[in-house]
Amino acid sequence: MFLGLYNYWIVVLLMMIGFYIVIAHGNLIKKLVGLTIFQTSVFIFYISMGNVDSGSAPILAEGVARYSNPLPHVLILTAIVVGIATTALGLALVVRIKESYGSIEEDEIQIQDQLTEDKTSC
């Protein structure tokens, strides 16, 4: 019973790994990697849901009664492109944060922000 659902177990495992990386690490690049892993698990889940057992490609042929819908795969291709673009944007923001603060650790950035707020409020 559980062997046939291995792809869903992989999805859950990847989601937990990605979510843990985002929560547990303060390094901004590690957080982006965690988000990418989480996003990949969503892609796998969506493709798994769009799979039709014994379905063939949607090409008209004799003797084929069940067709797979190509729309989920097309949507995932679009989501992959958008995911790569947002990851690139996130990495560009991390570079700018590194230039401004001298660190990509979340705790150090927050400390520097608090110090600048304290200086401006006096």
Residue frames as a rotation matrix with the C-alpha (Angstrom) as fourth column:
MET 1
0.569 0.823 0.000 0.00
0.823 -0.569 0.000 0.00
0.000 0.000 -1.000 0.00
PHE 2
0.688 -0.326 -0.649 2.67
0.050 -0.870 0.490 2.51
-0.724 -0.370 -0.582 0.98
LEU 3
-0.293 -0.876 0.383 5.07
0.482 0.211 0.851 1.41
-0.826 0.434 0.360 -1.75
GLY 4
-0.058 0.357 0.932 2.84
0.992 -0.082 0.093 2.76
0.109 0.931 -0.350 -4.50
LEU 5
0.887 0.434 0.159 2.78
0.402 -0.894 0.200 6.19
0.229 -0.114 -0.967 -2.84
TYR 6
0.165 -0.917 -0.363 6.54
0.947 0.044 0.319 6.66
-0.277 -0.396 0.875 -2.59
ASN 7
-0.395 -0.329 0.858 6.46
0.659 -0.752 0.015 9.91
0.640 0.571 0.514 -4.57
TYR 8
0.557 0.642 0.527 4.17
0.030 -0.650 0.760 11.47
0.830 -0.407 -0.381 -1.95
TRP 9
0.796 -0.375 -0.476 6.56
0.574 0.217 0.790 10.38
-0.193 -0.901 0.388 0.80
ILE 10
-0.269 -0.917 0.295 9.38
0.962 -0.269 0.044 12.06
0.039 0.296 0.954 -1.10
VAL 11
-0.019 0.355 0.935 7.25
0.325 -0.882 0.341 15.21
0.946 0.310 -0.099 -1.41
VAL 12
0.918 0.398 -0.006 6.60
0.113 -0.246 0.963 15.29
0.381 -0.884 -0.271 2.34
LEU 13
0.447 -0.832 -0.330 10.27
0.833 0.253 0.492 14.64
-0.326 -0.494 0.806 3.10
LEU 14
-0.407 -0.614 0.676 11.44
0.827 -0.562 -0.014 17.42
0.389 0.554 0.736 0.77
MET 15
0.348 0.610 0.712 8.86
0.156 -0.786 0.598 19.82
0.925 -0.096 -0.369 2.20
MET 16
0.952 0.003 -0.305 10.01
0.305 0.012 0.952 19.12
0.007 -1.000 0.010 5.75
ILE 17
0.066 -0.997 -0.027 13.68
0.968 0.057 0.244 19.47
-0.242 -0.042 0.969 4.80
GLY 18
-0.337 -0.163 0.927 13.10
0.618 -0.781 0.087 22.76
0.710 0.603 0.364 2.98
PHE 19
0.626 0.649 0.432 10.92
0.058 -0.591 0.804 24.16
0.778 -0.478 -0.408 5.77
TYR 20
0.775 -0.406 -0.483 13.48
0.598 0.228 0.768 23.14
-0.202 -0.885 0.420 8.41
ILE 21
-0.250 -0.920 0.303 16.29
0.966 -0.260 0.009 24.85
0.071 0.294 0.953 6.51
VAL 22
-0.085 0.287 0.954 14.28
0.298 -0.907 0.299 28.07
0.951 0.309 -0.008 6.24
ILE 23
0.840 0.516 0.168 13.38
-0.012 -0.292 0.956 28.06
0.543 -0.805 -0.239 9.95
ALA 24
0.818 -0.468 -0.334 16.62
0.539 0.423 0.728 26.79
-0.200 -0.776 0.599 11.50
HIS 25
-0.133 -0.967 0.217 19.29
0.987 -0.110 0.115 28.73
-0.088 0.229 0.969 9.62
GLY 26
0.470 0.236 -0.851 20.05
0.347 -0.935 -0.068 32.43
-0.812 -0.263 -0.521 9.79
ASN 27
-0.661 -0.742 -0.112 22.20
0.113 -0.246 0.963 32.49
-0.741 0.624 0.247 6.67
LEU 28
0.074 0.768 -0.636 20.24
-0.605 -0.473 -0.641 34.11
-0.793 0.432 0.430 3.84
ILE 29
-0.379 -0.242 -0.893 21.71
-0.896 0.339 0.288 31.85
0.233 0.909 -0.345 1.14
LYS 30
-0.999 0.049 -0.018 20.77
0.052 0.951 -0.304 28.76
0.002 -0.305 -0.952 3.13
LYS 31
-0.336 0.935 -0.117 17.25
-0.060 -0.145 -0.988 30.15
-0.940 -0.325 0.104 3.45
LEU 32
0.049 0.313 -0.949 17.07
-0.944 -0.295 -0.146 30.55
-0.326 0.903 0.281 -0.34
VAL 33
-0.776 -0.350 -0.525 18.26
-0.507 0.842 0.188 26.96
0.376 0.411 -0.830 -0.78
GLY 34
-0.853 0.501 0.146 15.57
0.194 0.564 -0.803 25.81
-0.484 -0.657 -0.578 1.66
LEU 35
-0.020 0.871 -0.491 12.90
-0.466 -0.443 -0.766 27.71
-0.884 0.214 0.415 -0.25
THR 36
-0.223 -0.134 -0.965 14.11
-0.968 0.143 0.204 26.14
0.111 0.981 -0.162 -3.49
ILE 37
-0.982 -0.117 -0.149 13.91
-0.094 0.984 -0.152 22.64
0.164 -0.135 -0.977 -1.99
PHE 38
-0.511 0.859 -0.004 10.41
0.108 0.059 -0.992 23.39
-0.853 -0.508 -0.123 -0.69
GLN 39
0.046 0.508 -0.860 9.41
-0.808 -0.488 -0.331 24.71
-0.588 0.710 0.388 -4.11
THR 40
-0.645 -0.351 -0.679 10.75
-0.700 0.628 0.340 21.56
0.307 0.695 -0.651 -5.78
SER 41
-0.926 0.346 0.153 8.59
0.206 0.800 -0.564 19.43
-0.317 -0.491 -0.812 -3.51
VAL 42
-0.076 0.931 -0.357 5.53
-0.246 -0.364 -0.898 21.38
-0.966 0.020 0.257 -4.60
PHE 43
-0.164 -0.052 -0.985 6.48
-0.983 -0.081 0.167 20.78
-0.089 0.995 -0.037 -8.24
ILE 44
-0.931 -0.231 -0.284 6.79
-0.261 0.963 0.070 17.04
0.257 0.139 -0.956 -7.66
PHE 45
-0.659 0.746 0.100 3.47
0.198 0.300 -0.933 16.99
-0.726 -0.595 -0.345 -5.81
TYR 46
0.053 0.719 -0.693 1.65
-0.613 -0.524 -0.591 18.82
-0.788 0.456 0.413 -8.57
ILE 47
-0.368 -0.243 -0.897 3.09
-0.897 0.345 0.275 16.58
0.243 0.907 -0.345 -11.29
SER 48
-1.000 0.003 0.018 2.19
-0.003 0.943 -0.333 13.50
-0.018 -0.333 -0.943 -9.22
MET 49
-0.350 0.935 -0.049 -1.40
-0.001 -0.053 -0.999 14.68
-0.937 -0.350 0.019 -8.93
GLY 50
0.144 0.407 -0.902 -1.62
-0.842 -0.428 -0.328 15.24
-0.520 0.807 0.281 -12.70
ASN 51
-0.829 -0.508 -0.232 -0.49
-0.556 0.709 0.434 11.73
-0.056 0.489 -0.871 -13.57
VAL 52
0.347 0.937 -0.044 -3.15
-0.927 0.335 -0.167 9.42
-0.142 0.098 0.985 -15.01
ASP 53
-0.275 -0.415 0.868 -2.67
-0.340 0.886 0.316 5.66
-0.900 -0.208 -0.384 -14.60
SER 54
-0.316 -0.004 0.949 -2.35
0.676 0.700 0.228 3.96
-0.665 0.714 -0.219 -17.98
GLY 55
0.746 0.540 -0.389 -2.89
0.155 -0.709 -0.688 7.31
-0.648 0.453 -0.613 -19.69
SER 56
0.023 -0.734 0.679 -1.09
0.976 0.163 0.143 8.14
-0.215 0.660 0.720 -22.89
ALA 57
-0.828 -0.368 -0.423 -0.01
0.253 -0.918 0.304 11.38
-0.501 0.144 0.854 -24.48
PRO 58
0.096 0.961 -0.259 -2.92
0.086 -0.268 -0.960 13.43
-0.992 0.070 -0.108 -25.84
ILE 59
-0.692 -0.264 -0.672 -2.36
-0.660 -0.145 0.737 12.38
-0.292 0.953 -0.074 -29.44
LEU 60
0.377 0.925 0.040 -5.35
-0.806 0.349 -0.478 10.89
-0.457 0.148 0.877 -31.21
ALA 61
-0.711 -0.551 -0.436 -4.69
-0.683 0.688 0.245 7.24
0.166 0.472 -0.866 -31.97
GLU 62
0.229 0.812 -0.537 -6.77
-0.569 0.559 0.603 4.14
0.790 0.168 0.590 -32.37
GLY 63
0.264 -0.017 -0.964 -7.27
0.453 0.885 0.108 1.98
0.851 -0.466 0.241 -29.32
VAL 64
-0.830 -0.528 -0.178 -6.38
0.421 -0.385 -0.821 4.70
0.365 -0.757 0.542 -26.79
ALA 65
0.189 0.981 -0.041 -9.16
0.683 -0.101 0.723 5.50
0.705 -0.165 -0.689 -24.38
ARG 66
0.777 0.038 -0.629 -7.37
0.569 -0.471 0.674 7.39
-0.271 -0.881 -0.388 -21.58
TYR 67
0.276 -0.672 0.687 -5.30
0.481 -0.522 -0.704 10.48
0.832 0.525 0.179 -22.13
SER 68
-0.118 -0.402 -0.908 -3.10
0.959 -0.284 0.001 12.39
-0.258 -0.871 0.419 -19.71
ASN 69
0.903 0.419 0.094 -3.78
0.429 -0.891 -0.152 16.08
0.020 0.178 -0.984 -19.37
PRO 70
0.039 -0.972 0.232 -0.65
0.867 -0.083 -0.491 18.04
0.496 0.220 0.840 -20.40
LEU 71
0.539 0.254 0.803 -1.76
0.039 -0.960 0.277 21.21
0.841 -0.118 -0.527 -18.58
PRO 72
0.977 -0.204 -0.056 -0.17
0.047 -0.049 0.998 20.36
-0.206 -0.978 -0.038 -15.17
HIS 73
0.266 -0.938 0.225 3.17
0.887 0.329 0.324 19.74
-0.377 0.113 0.919 -16.85
VAL 74
0.031 -0.194 0.980 2.99
0.689 -0.707 -0.161 22.99
0.724 0.680 0.112 -18.78
LEU 75
0.823 0.327 0.465 2.11
-0.091 -0.731 0.676 24.90
0.561 -0.599 -0.572 -15.62
ILE 76
0.799 -0.586 -0.132 5.04
0.358 0.289 0.888 23.33
-0.482 -0.757 0.441 -13.79
LEU 77
0.021 -0.798 0.602 7.41
0.991 -0.062 -0.116 24.33
0.130 0.600 0.790 -16.59
THR 78
0.279 0.160 0.947 6.20
0.211 -0.972 0.102 27.90
0.937 0.172 -0.305 -16.18
ALA 79
0.983 0.121 0.141 6.55
-0.113 -0.213 0.971 27.64
0.147 -0.970 -0.195 -12.39
ILE 80
0.477 -0.879 -0.029 10.13
0.819 0.432 0.377 26.37
-0.319 -0.204 0.926 -12.77
VAL 81
-0.117 -0.498 0.859 11.03
0.754 -0.608 -0.249 29.40
0.647 0.619 0.446 -14.89
VAL 82
0.545 0.380 0.748 9.40
-0.161 -0.828 0.537 31.76
0.823 -0.413 -0.390 -12.39
GLY 83
0.967 -0.196 -0.164 11.16
0.224 0.335 0.915 29.93
-0.124 -0.922 0.368 -9.53
ILE 84
0.118 -0.972 0.202 14.55
0.993 0.114 -0.032 30.34
0.008 0.204 0.979 -11.18
ALA 85
-0.045 -0.089 0.995 13.88
0.379 -0.923 -0.065 34.03
0.924 0.375 0.075 -11.74
THR 86
0.795 0.383 0.470 12.82
-0.259 -0.487 0.834 34.62
0.548 -0.785 -0.288 -8.14
THR 87
0.754 -0.616 -0.227 15.83
0.598 0.501 0.626 32.66
-0.271 -0.608 0.746 -6.85
ALA 88
-0.120 -0.806 0.579 18.11
0.906 -0.328 -0.269 34.81
0.407 0.493 0.769 -9.00
LEU 89
0.252 0.295 0.922 16.41
-0.031 -0.949 0.312 37.93
0.967 -0.107 -0.230 -7.64
GLY 90
0.992 0.126 -0.023 16.83
0.008 0.116 0.993 36.64
0.128 -0.985 0.114 -4.10
LEU 91
0.373 -0.926 -0.063 20.53
0.911 0.353 0.211 35.98
-0.173 -0.137 0.975 -4.69
ALA 92
-0.160 -0.383 0.910 20.94
0.572 -0.787 -0.230 39.49
0.804 0.484 0.345 -6.13
LEU 93
0.647 0.449 0.616 19.29
-0.244 -0.643 0.726 40.90
0.722 -0.620 -0.306 -3.00
VAL 94
0.879 -0.396 -0.266 21.65
0.443 0.467 0.765 38.85
-0.179 -0.790 0.586 -0.83
VAL 95
-0.039 -0.923 0.384 24.61
0.956 -0.147 -0.256 40.35
0.292 0.357 0.887 -2.70
ARG 96
-0.003 0.107 0.994 23.28
0.080 -0.991 0.107 43.86
0.997 0.080 -0.005 -2.07
ILE 97
0.931 0.335 0.143 22.66
-0.131 -0.058 0.990 43.06
0.340 -0.940 -0.011 1.60
LYS 98
0.541 -0.815 -0.209 26.23
0.831 0.479 0.281 41.75
-0.128 -0.326 0.937 1.87
GLU 99
-0.242 -0.628 0.739 27.53
0.699 -0.641 -0.316 44.99
0.673 0.440 0.595 0.35
SER 100
0.234 0.437 0.868 25.44
-0.198 -0.853 0.483 47.14
0.952 -0.285 -0.113 2.70
TYR 101
0.855 0.244 0.458 25.79
-0.484 0.057 0.873 45.24
0.187 -0.968 0.166 5.97
GLY 102
-0.150 -0.988 -0.038 28.96
-0.932 0.154 -0.329 43.21
0.331 -0.013 -0.943 5.45
SER 103
-0.840 -0.057 0.539 27.16
-0.315 0.861 -0.400 40.00
-0.441 -0.505 -0.741 6.42
ILE 104
-0.445 0.751 -0.488 24.48
-0.534 0.215 0.818 37.62
0.719 0.625 0.305 5.22
GLU 105
-0.736 0.204 -0.645 23.64
0.584 0.673 -0.454 36.32
0.341 -0.712 -0.614 8.69
GLU 106
0.113 0.926 0.359 20.15
0.457 -0.370 0.809 37.38
0.882 0.073 -0.466 9.76
ASP 107
0.587 0.111 -0.802 21.09
0.809 -0.108 0.578 37.99
-0.022 -0.988 -0.153 13.41
GLU 108
-0.428 -0.842 -0.329 24.00
0.780 -0.528 0.336 40.29
-0.457 -0.113 0.882 12.54
ILE 109
-0.661 0.266 0.702 21.84
0.440 -0.619 0.650 42.29
0.608 0.739 0.292 10.13
GLN 110
0.450 0.891 -0.067 19.13
0.543 -0.213 0.812 42.75
0.709 -0.402 -0.579 12.77
ILE 111
0.292 -0.433 -0.853 21.71
0.875 -0.240 0.421 43.89
-0.387 -0.869 0.308 15.33
GLN 112
-0.776 -0.613 0.147 23.09
0.613 -0.678 0.406 46.46
-0.150 0.406 0.902 12.89
ASP 113
-0.276 0.769 0.576 19.56
0.411 -0.447 0.794 47.69
0.869 0.456 -0.193 12.14
GLN 114
0.637 0.521 -0.568 18.81
0.711 -0.111 0.695 48.08
0.299 -0.846 -0.441 15.84
LEU 115
-0.150 -0.782 -0.605 22.04
0.850 -0.414 0.325 50.01
-0.505 -0.466 0.727 16.37
THR 116
-0.854 -0.140 0.500 21.23
0.435 -0.720 0.540 52.42
0.284 0.679 0.677 13.53
GLU 117
0.152 0.969 0.197 17.67
0.476 -0.246 0.844 52.89
0.866 -0.035 -0.498 14.87
ASP 118
0.498 -0.027 -0.867 19.03
0.858 -0.129 0.497 53.67
-0.125 -0.991 -0.041 18.34
LYS 119
-0.579 -0.793 -0.190 21.46
0.724 -0.608 0.325 56.23
-0.374 0.051 0.926 16.90
THR 120
-0.713 0.343 0.612 18.77
0.321 -0.616 0.719 57.98
0.623 0.709 0.329 14.86
SER 121
0.339 0.920 -0.195 16.23
0.609 -0.057 0.791 58.09
0.717 -0.387 -0.579 17.71
CYS 122
0.043 -0.396 -0.917 18.62
0.963 -0.227 0.143 59.90
-0.264 -0.890 0.372 20.09
